[in-house]
Structures are given as structure tokens and as C-alpha cells.
């Protein structure tokens, strides 16, 4: 069989780094070329794998002139596994690149620039990831079940026996998980294992498409006892997740500097990097500047990650979240921490008109926003109407933050007084960002 028409080998110079970690250069006839495994300042030999109207995409075959920032990846599966994109770039350069990308997106998408660039919040480079969804695949020709992240650019599970970014308790025991699933009757019908770790306990949620046998249940109970992991079973949707053992304790994480403990379910959203989450909250509260008599609006509040520390400082908080289950557990967290009288929780879809909601007709001096990747475009016009003078905006997608920053500054009359990156996801192309607005 001949080579596909899209395939072409050529040498190119890399001038930039895309948001997903690919090198950017000029390929055939000057068309933009995105190359996996290439870094700015390098000359590389690449193979084109996808030909599109506005760009070509491919993979680096050989680095002809390496960047001074290139390092040897720590993980032996780097390049094959899709979990990381930047292990070949020094951690300092990763952070610089993400900070520069945020500022460039703010200029390009929002037409704004911060008055102050916040120093990058940093934490552990390895073993930081406490939330993950691992793929599981029975591969008879290999004689084993694969457990790990998906391969880069394919739906297949990477054949790996350890992960350097997962918390060590899990990242170093992928083979044990492979052996466990390999002994189950449903080994071919168990597509994923979800990892959720609190400060003291680790839960593994096994998604199984067929019923488990009595022998399966015994094997899982034995593994739970020997490993120290708590096993949860998920036969259908997220609402079917149940603990294998009645003795399974609630998962929780502590924010010691704020005297707060937050409990969560294994399927709840929490920030994946414990240390960065703690620093993020400290920085957010410092810039928010809430006092004892302040009223604070916390939008996309989740379990109370920001609401409870703000309330502990003495402010009155209105917390609004779209998922009823999270709101219920946030309310329970507030009561458990003795803050039930300081945090008022509400369920509301913040992507729709909320002007008739009781909480939206109140006045607030301060606001915290921590939206999903889609951003907070729909709720932004309401903030000045509620009297909000200062906003701390936390984002998991700098592009939508940049777009929303333009809306806040150009349409709503706020100043962008500070912005910067938080290195929540080292060695990946993802970045978390914080911005502060004042009116």
C-alpha cells in the first residue's frame, strides 16, 4: 500500500508554541504547520499527517537543531500517551509560555491588557494529579488489560505501567489495577476507572457495562482491603455510583489556613492539584479584599471551594451553582464547618436569564467567578446591575477568560487590574488563570 496523499516529509523552523503544546512553523508553500514534539527555535524534520485548508498537522521525526529549553522527558511513554504534551520542555519555559499565551489571547481576543501581571502560582511538578479518568481495555493479543490514559491522537489506551503526573499511590500501581481487572469476568466490559483522592483516602470508581459476579465482588473486596483504595461501582450513569463497602469514609480535603474541610463524592468536580488549589484560594481572597461587613457573590460555586474560606473571613456569601447535587453538598459543607449562617446557597443555570431570581435582585460589592471552559459571558452584564465593584475571575480556559475580559472592560466599564497563570497542570497544554477586575 502506498503512502497516503496527506503524508509529506519536510524540514521546517518552529517559531511558536500552540496552546496544546505543538510547535508552530511554516510548511509547504508557507502554510502554517503544527508539529507534535517540536519547540520554538528548533529546526525539525516533520511528517505531515493531516492536510487542512488553513493549516497542516503532523509529527516531528527528527530534531535537527534543538532548543536550549529542550529536556529529556521523565516518562518513558511521553509522545505516545496523550496525558502530557510538554515534558520535553523545561518547567520554567512551560510556565513562561503559558503566561505569554494568556497575555497574547487577552490582547487578541479581548483587546485588553492587565495593569499588573501576577507571578505564576507554582507547585509540585510530578505526582500532583488527584482526579483522573483512566481508560481500560482488554487486549487479548497482548495477554493483558491496559489501564492508563488514551494515546495521543487515537482512541486506544496507552500500554503503560506507571504515570508520573498521577498521585504516586495510583500512578505507581497501574499494573496492579491491570491485574485486578484481568481477573474479573467483566474484563472486556469495563471501559474506565475514575480516580478521586482526598487528603486521607483514595476512591476508584469502576464503570462496568455488565453485572458483576459474586466472585468479582469478592476479588474487588480483597483488593480494596489489600490496597487501601476504596472501590466504588458504576453500572450506569453517575447517579448509580455506590461504594463497594459500607465502611467507605467520605472523601475530603482541608484548607488549613482557612480552617475549612470540604467533603465531596468521587464523581464531584474538585481542582486536580491540591497545592495549587490552596495557593489559588489564598491569592483570590487577597485580591478580593473581603471584610467582615462585605457581601460577596460566588458564581459557579460548586462545593464551596471559595465560598467557605470567604465566609470564614467574616463576609456574608451568596453561592450560586447550576448542579443541585453540588449545591446540596456545598450547603452541608457550610453547616459542618459552622458557616451555615454566613453562606446562602442557590441552584440556578447561569447560562440563562437569571434576573427574576431572588439572589440576582440583591446588591453585592464583591464577586468571585469560577466558570467551566465555556466561560461566564451570559452572567457578566448582570454584575454591574448588582453593584459589583470588584471581581476575581478564575478560569480553566484562558481563551474564554480573554473573551470575557474584553466584555467586562469594553462593555461593562471594569478595569483589568491584574491577571496571571496558575500552573495547575504541569507538563500539559492546559493552564488555569486568574484575573481581577475593578469598577
Protein Blocks (a to p, Z undefined) as FASTA:
>chain_A
ZZdfkbccdddddfbdcfkopacdddehhiacddehiaehiacddddfbdcfkbccdddf
bdfbdcfkbccdfblkgojamkbcklmpcfklmmmmmmmmmmmmmmmmnopacfbdcddd
dddfehkafbdcddddddfknopacdddddehiabdcddfbdfkbcfklmmmmmmmmmmm
mmpmklmmcfbccddddfkbccdddddfbdcdfklmmmmmmmmmmnopacdddfbbmklg
ccfblklccdddddfknopacdddfkbccdfblklmmmmmmmmmmmnopafkbccddehk
lnolmmmmmmmnopacddddfblklmmmmmmmmmmnopmmmpccddddfkbcfklpmklm
pccfbdcddddfkojmlmmmmmmmnopabdcdddfbfklmmmmmmmmmmmnopacfbgcd
ddfbghiabdcddddddZZ
